[in-house]
């Protein structure tokens, strides 16, 4: 009977992997040494906009760290042929499996409303994501929104951009504070973040899709609050200073219309942790069942998990003397976090259920502040290549390995606290 059941499972599962082509070889969060797919991309019509389109889509596909461009179809795993033209506002795409691939052939099309550069950039990202999904079964992260902070003179200014779409960088904050640690609401059009003022920290709320430069101070008890996190159910979890060497995490309800300042209300609902220690950095799982947080209950920062239904907590990390910055994977299965071990700060990934750990960054840089892409394939983080080097935002596959710079900022620019926001629609 077991043999029959196993055969049935194989008959169901194997066609899926064959249908998604490279999936058996390519991407699994827990699998090291990801094999890149070799791709050949070409257009049948040699127009000016087609040439630009092909160059951009090749750059985008390589940027997600899953592909390697090659110069001939015969040398590829997949050949991607683009028919018609951007000028005609319509393209046809054929993906063909080469070599020993069992993928076969797939066809789809894409239409354009206009040929403006920024609009074409978004459509290019959409097409690249479609290719990623056809081959690997994941949604793709191209065009998704990232926020981060840049130190300018004596303050931190927040920026946002669409991942790997050129010329989409925009400044978000224009106040005189240091702004950092953005957390997105479920509608993916507003962020809540910490602002450091001369009198201590305050909590700000701001609309960013579409971008509105005015921010609203929703928690003004300076110096008492930090690390706001917008949970999937619409409430906000936040650290509050309770007493000397004691902070706890509280839950707040945010209501009102952001376009009508007087209607905004930010009300304390409940205390969540009750430890006589420092509890901070709340992060709610995407399925809204768990809260990860950092606590020094053992005299050193470690990551704990609180079950939001039973209210029971457990210690998750047991290695390393300084574990912080927990960030959930989109499927609520993993946490990425910072850990300092043997003097080196690195990004680790841990299975929340089993406790299995994997180090994702190596010895070449100090890394911290991880954040996951909306499709779970990438992790962005802050890194420094030396003690005197300015920190920069990098990204890598969620399985670790090769990493790349996110921005092209000069060497002296200090970048911190990246947060991955909504996917491209």
C-alpha positions as CSV (number, residue, x, y, z in Angstrom):
1,X,0.0,0.0,0.0
2,X,2.8,2.4,0.9
3,X,4.5,1.7,-2.5
4,X,1.3,2.5,-4.3
5,X,0.8,5.8,-2.4
6,X,4.4,6.7,-3.1
7,X,3.9,6.1,-6.8
8,X,0.8,8.2,-6.9
9,X,2.7,11.1,-5.2
10,X,5.4,10.8,-7.8
11,X,2.9,10.9,-10.6
12,X,1.4,14.1,-9.2
13,X,4.6,15.9,-8.2
14,X,7.0,15.1,-11.0
15,X,4.9,16.6,-13.8
16,X,4.8,19.8,-11.8
17,X,8.6,20.0,-11.7
18,X,8.8,19.1,-15.4
19,X,6.2,21.8,-16.2
20,X,8.2,24.4,-14.4
21,X,11.4,23.4,-16.2
22,X,14.5,24.2,-14.1
23,X,12.7,24.0,-10.8
24,X,14.4,20.7,-9.6
25,X,17.8,22.4,-10.0
26,X,17.2,26.0,-9.2
27,X,15.7,27.5,-6.1
28,X,15.0,26.2,-2.7
29,X,15.5,28.5,0.3
30,X,17.2,25.7,2.2
31,X,19.4,24.5,-0.7
32,X,23.0,25.9,-1.1
33,X,24.9,26.4,-4.3
34,X,22.0,27.3,-6.5
35,X,22.6,26.4,-10.2
36,X,21.9,29.4,-12.5
37,X,19.9,28.9,-15.6
38,X,21.7,29.9,-18.8
39,X,19.4,32.0,-21.0
40,X,19.6,33.5,-24.5
41,X,17.4,36.5,-25.2
42,X,16.9,38.1,-28.6
43,X,14.3,40.1,-30.6
44,X,13.2,39.2,-34.1
45,X,13.0,42.9,-35.1
46,X,16.0,45.1,-34.6
47,X,14.3,48.4,-33.6
48,X,15.7,51.0,-31.3
49,X,13.2,50.3,-28.5
50,X,13.5,46.6,-28.9
51,X,17.2,46.8,-28.5
52,X,16.8,48.7,-25.3
53,X,14.1,46.3,-24.1
54,X,16.3,43.2,-24.7
55,X,19.2,44.8,-22.9
56,X,17.1,45.8,-19.9
57,X,15.3,42.4,-19.6
58,X,18.7,40.6,-19.7
59,X,20.0,42.9,-17.0
60,X,16.9,42.3,-14.9
61,X,17.0,38.5,-15.2
62,X,20.7,38.5,-14.2
63,X,19.9,40.8,-11.3
64,X,17.7,38.3,-9.5
65,X,20.8,36.0,-9.3
66,X,19.0,33.0,-10.9
67,X,20.2,33.5,-14.5
68,X,23.4,33.8,-16.6
69,X,23.1,35.4,-20.1
70,X,24.8,33.5,-22.9
71,X,25.5,34.6,-26.5
72,X,23.9,31.7,-28.4
73,X,20.7,29.7,-28.1
74,X,22.6,26.4,-28.4
75,X,24.6,27.3,-25.3
76,X,21.6,28.1,-23.3
77,X,19.2,26.2,-21.1
78,X,16.4,28.4,-22.3
79,X,16.1,30.6,-25.5
80,X,13.7,33.5,-25.2
81,X,12.6,35.1,-28.5
82,X,10.8,38.4,-28.5
83,X,8.6,39.1,-31.5
84,X,6.9,42.3,-32.9
85,X,8.1,45.6,-31.3
86,X,7.8,48.0,-28.4
87,X,7.1,50.7,-31.1
88,X,4.0,48.7,-32.1
89,X,3.0,48.5,-28.4
90,X,2.8,44.8,-28.5
91,X,5.4,42.0,-28.0
92,X,5.1,38.2,-28.3
93,X,7.4,36.0,-26.2
94,X,8.4,32.4,-26.9
95,X,10.4,30.5,-24.2
96,X,11.9,27.3,-25.6
97,X,13.8,24.7,-23.6
98,X,17.2,23.9,-25.1
99,X,19.8,21.2,-24.4
100,X,18.3,18.3,-22.5
101,X,15.5,20.4,-21.0
102,X,12.0,18.8,-21.0
103,X,10.4,22.2,-20.7
104,X,9.2,22.4,-24.3
105,X,7.8,25.7,-25.6
106,X,5.7,28.4,-23.9
107,X,4.1,31.5,-25.6
108,X,2.6,34.6,-24.2
109,X,2.2,38.3,-25.1
110,X,2.3,41.7,-23.5
111,X,0.8,45.0,-24.6
112,X,1.9,48.6,-23.9
113,X,-0.3,51.7,-23.5
114,X,2.6,54.0,-24.4
115,X,6.4,54.0,-25.0
116,X,7.4,56.3,-22.2
117,X,10.7,55.2,-20.5
118,X,9.4,54.7,-17.0
119,X,6.3,52.9,-18.2
120,X,8.3,50.6,-20.4
121,X,10.6,49.9,-17.5
122,X,7.6,48.6,-15.4
123,X,6.4,46.5,-18.3
124,X,9.9,45.0,-18.7
125,X,9.9,44.1,-15.1
126,X,6.4,42.5,-15.5
127,X,7.6,40.4,-18.4
128,X,10.8,39.3,-16.6
129,X,8.7,38.3,-13.6
130,X,6.4,36.3,-15.9
131,X,9.5,34.5,-17.3
132,X,10.7,33.7,-13.8
133,X,7.3,32.3,-12.9
134,X,7.1,30.2,-16.0
135,X,10.5,28.7,-15.4
136,X,10.7,28.5,-11.6
137,X,7.2,28.8,-10.2
138,X,7.9,31.9,-8.1
139,X,6.4,35.4,-8.5
140,X,9.6,37.3,-9.1
141,X,10.7,40.4,-7.2
142,X,11.5,42.8,-10.0
143,X,9.7,46.1,-9.7
144,X,8.9,45.6,-6.0
145,X,9.4,48.5,-3.7
146,X,12.4,48.9,-1.3
147,X,12.9,51.6,1.3
148,X,16.2,52.5,3.1
149,X,17.9,55.3,4.9
150,X,20.8,57.4,3.8
151,X,22.9,59.6,6.2
152,X,23.0,63.1,4.8
153,X,24.9,65.5,7.0
154,X,23.6,64.8,10.6
155,X,20.3,63.1,9.7
156,X,19.0,59.9,8.1
157,X,16.8,60.5,5.1
158,X,14.5,57.8,3.8
159,X,14.3,56.8,0.1
160,X,12.4,54.3,-2.0
161,X,12.9,52.7,-5.3
162,X,11.4,49.9,-7.5
163,X,13.8,47.0,-7.5
164,X,16.0,47.1,-10.7
165,X,13.7,49.5,-12.6
166,X,16.0,52.4,-13.6
167,X,15.4,56.0,-12.4
168,X,12.7,55.1,-9.8
169,X,14.6,56.4,-6.8
170,X,12.5,58.9,-4.7
171,X,13.2,60.7,-1.5
172,X,10.4,60.0,1.0
173,X,11.2,62.1,4.1
174,X,11.9,65.9,4.2
175,X,11.8,66.6,7.9
176,X,14.9,67.5,10.0
177,X,14.9,64.2,11.9
178,X,16.7,60.9,11.4
179,X,14.2,58.5,9.9
180,X,14.5,54.8,9.8
181,X,12.9,51.3,10.1
182,X,9.9,51.6,7.7
183,X,7.0,49.1,8.1
184,X,4.3,48.8,5.5
185,X,0.5,48.5,6.0
186,X,-1.5,45.7,4.4
187,X,-2.7,48.0,1.6
188,X,1.0,48.7,0.8
189,X,0.4,52.4,0.4
190,X,1.6,53.7,3.8
191,X,4.6,53.3,6.1
192,X,5.1,53.8,9.8
193,X,8.6,54.5,11.1
194,X,10.8,55.8,13.9
195,X,12.2,59.3,13.8
196,X,14.9,60.5,16.1
197,X,14.6,64.1,17.2
198,X,16.5,66.3,19.6
199,X,14.1,65.3,22.3
200,X,14.1,61.5,21.6
201,X,12.3,59.2,19.3
202,X,8.8,59.8,17.9
203,X,6.7,57.6,15.6
204,X,5.7,58.9,12.1
205,X,3.1,57.8,9.6
206,X,3.3,58.6,6.0
207,X,1.5,57.9,2.7
208,X,4.0,56.7,0.0
209,X,1.8,55.2,-2.8
210,X,1.3,57.6,-4.3
211,X,4.0,59.5,-2.6
212,X,2.9,62.3,-0.2
213,X,5.8,64.1,1.5
214,X,3.8,65.2,4.6
215,X,4.3,62.9,7.6
216,X,2.1,62.6,10.7
217,X,3.5,62.2,14.3
218,X,1.2,59.6,15.7
219,X,3.1,58.9,18.9
220,X,4.7,62.0,20.5
221,X,5.9,60.8,23.9
222,X,9.5,61.5,22.9
223,X,12.1,58.9,23.7
224,X,9.7,56.2,24.9
225,X,8.8,54.3,21.7
226,X,10.7,52.6,18.8
227,X,10.5,49.7,16.4
228,X,6.9,50.0,15.1
229,X,5.7,47.0,13.1
230,X,2.5,47.0,11.1
231,X,0.9,43.6,11.6
232,X,-1.2,41.8,8.9
233,X,-4.4,42.4,10.9
234,X,-3.8,46.2,10.7
235,X,-2.7,46.7,14.3
236,X,0.8,48.0,15.2
237,X,3.2,46.4,17.6
238,X,5.8,48.7,19.2
239,X,8.5,48.8,21.9
240,X,7.8,51.1,24.8
241,X,10.3,52.1,27.5
242,X,8.7,51.1,30.8
243,X,11.5,51.7,33.4
244,X,15.2,51.7,33.7
245,X,16.6,48.7,31.9
246,X,13.1,47.6,31.1
247,X,11.1,47.9,27.9
248,X,8.1,45.8,26.8
249,X,6.1,45.4,23.5
250,X,2.6,46.8,23.2
251,X,-0.1,46.6,20.7
252,X,-1.8,49.7,19.2
253,X,-4.8,50.3,17.0
254,X,-4.4,52.9,14.2
255,X,-7.6,54.3,12.7
256,X,-8.7,57.3,10.7
257,X,-8.1,58.8,7.3
258,X,-4.5,59.8,6.6
259,X,-5.7,62.5,4.3
260,X,-7.6,64.1,7.2
261,X,-5.1,64.6,9.9
262,X,-7.6,65.3,12.7
263,X,-9.2,61.9,12.2
264,X,-6.0,59.9,12.8
265,X,-6.1,58.0,16.1
266,X,-3.3,55.8,17.6
267,X,-4.6,54.0,20.7
268,X,-2.9,51.5,23.0
269,X,-4.8,48.2,23.0
270,X,-2.8,45.8,25.1
271,X,0.6,44.9,26.6
272,X,2.1,41.9,24.8
273,X,5.3,41.1,26.8
274,X,5.7,41.4,30.6
275,X,9.4,40.5,31.2
276,X,11.6,42.6,33.6
277,X,14.1,43.0,30.8
278,X,14.5,44.7,27.5
279,X,12.1,43.3,24.9
280,X,12.2,45.0,21.5
281,X,12.1,44.6,17.7
282,X,8.6,43.0,17.4
283,X,8.0,41.3,14.0
284,X,4.6,39.6,13.3
285,X,4.6,36.6,10.9
286,X,2.7,37.1,7.6
287,X,0.1,34.5,8.7
288,X,-0.4,36.6,11.9
289,X,0.1,33.7,14.2
290,X,3.5,34.5,15.8
291,X,5.5,37.4,17.0
292,X,9.3,37.3,16.9
293,X,11.1,39.7,19.2
294,X,14.5,40.3,20.8
295,X,15.0,40.0,24.6
296,X,17.9,40.0,26.9
297,X,16.4,37.6,29.4
298,X,19.6,35.6,29.4
299,X,21.7,38.9,29.8
300,X,22.4,38.9,26.0
301,X,20.1,39.6,23.1
302,X,18.4,36.5,21.8
303,X,15.3,35.9,19.5
304,X,12.1,34.6,21.0
305,X,8.8,33.5,19.4
306,X,5.5,34.4,21.0
307,X,2.4,32.4,19.9
308,X,-0.2,35.1,19.5
309,X,-3.0,32.6,20.2
310,X,-1.7,30.8,23.3
311,X,0.4,33.7,24.5
312,X,3.2,31.3,25.2
313,X,6.8,32.3,24.2
314,X,9.9,30.2,23.6
315,X,13.5,31.0,22.9
316,X,14.4,30.4,19.3
317,X,18.2,31.2,19.0
318,X,20.7,29.4,21.2
319,X,24.0,30.0,19.3
320,X,25.9,33.3,19.4
321,X,25.9,36.0,22.0
322,X,24.1,38.7,20.1
323,X,21.1,37.8,17.9
324,X,18.8,40.6,16.7
325,X,16.8,42.1,13.8
326,X,14.4,39.2,13.1
327,X,12.7,39.3,9.7
328,X,10.0,36.8,8.5
329,X,10.0,35.0,5.2
330,X,6.7,35.5,3.3
331,X,5.6,31.9,4.0
332,X,6.1,32.4,7.8
333,X,8.5,29.4,7.8
334,X,11.9,31.1,8.3
335,X,13.4,34.1,10.1
336,X,16.4,35.9,8.8
337,X,18.4,37.6,11.6
338,X,21.7,39.2,12.5
339,X,24.1,37.3,14.7
340,X,27.6,38.3,16.0
341,X,29.9,35.3,16.4
342,X,33.6,35.3,16.8
343,X,33.6,39.1,16.2
344,X,31.8,38.9,12.9
345,X,28.2,40.1,12.3
346,X,26.5,37.9,9.7
347,X,23.0,37.2,8.4
348,X,21.6,33.8,9.4
349,X,18.4,32.0,8.5
350,X,16.5,29.8,10.9
351,X,13.6,27.4,10.4
352,X,11.1,28.5,13.1
353,X,9.8,25.0,13.7
354,X,12.9,22.9,13.6
355,X,15.5,25.5,14.8
356,X,17.8,24.5,11.9
357,X,20.2,27.4,11.1
358,X,22.2,28.4,8.1
359,X,24.7,31.2,7.8
360,X,24.0,33.2,4.6
361,X,26.8,35.8,4.5
362,X,30.5,35.0,4.7
363,X,33.6,36.6,6.2
364,X,34.1,39.3,3.5
365,X,31.6,41.7,5.2
366,X,29.8,42.5,8.4
367,X,26.1,42.2,7.7
368,X,22.9,43.1,9.6
369,X,19.3,44.3,9.2
370,X,17.9,41.6,6.8
371,X,14.6,42.0,4.9
372,X,12.8,39.5,2.5
373,X,11.6,40.2,-1.0
374,X,7.8,39.8,-1.4
375,X,8.3,36.5,-3.3
376,X,10.7,35.1,-0.7
377,X,13.6,34.5,-3.2
378,X,15.9,37.4,-2.0
379,X,17.1,39.0,1.2
380,X,18.3,42.6,1.3
381,X,20.6,43.6,4.1
382,X,23.1,46.3,5.3
383,X,26.8,45.4,5.0
384,X,30.2,46.8,5.5
385,X,33.3,45.5,3.8
386,X,35.7,46.9,6.4
387,X,35.8,48.7,9.7
388,X,36.3,52.1,8.0
389,X,34.0,51.4,5.1
390,X,30.5,53.1,4.9
391,X,27.6,50.6,5.2
392,X,25.7,49.9,2.0
393,X,22.5,48.0,1.1
394,X,23.2,44.6,-0.5
395,X,21.0,41.7,-1.5
396,X,21.4,38.0,-2.1
397,X,19.4,34.8,-2.7
398,X,17.5,33.7,0.4
399,X,19.6,30.5,0.3
400,X,22.8,32.7,0.6
401,X,25.9,32.9,-1.5
402,X,26.6,35.7,-4.0
403,X,25.5,39.2,-3.1
404,X,25.2,42.4,-5.0
405,X,24.9,46.1,-4.2
406,X,21.4,47.5,-4.3
407,X,22.3,51.1,-5.2
408,X,25.1,52.8,-7.0
409,X,25.8,55.3,-4.2
410,X,29.4,56.5,-3.9
411,X,31.8,55.0,-1.4
412,X,31.2,57.6,1.4
413,X,27.4,57.3,1.4
414,X,26.1,55.5,4.5
415,X,23.0,53.3,3.8
416,X,21.0,51.6,6.5
417,X,17.7,49.8,7.5
418,X,16.4,48.4,4.2
419,X,12.8,47.3,4.2
420,X,11.2,45.4,1.3
421,X,7.7,46.5,0.5
422,X,5.0,45.6,-2.0
423,X,5.4,43.6,-5.2
424,X,4.9,45.1,-8.6
425,X,1.4,45.0,-9.9
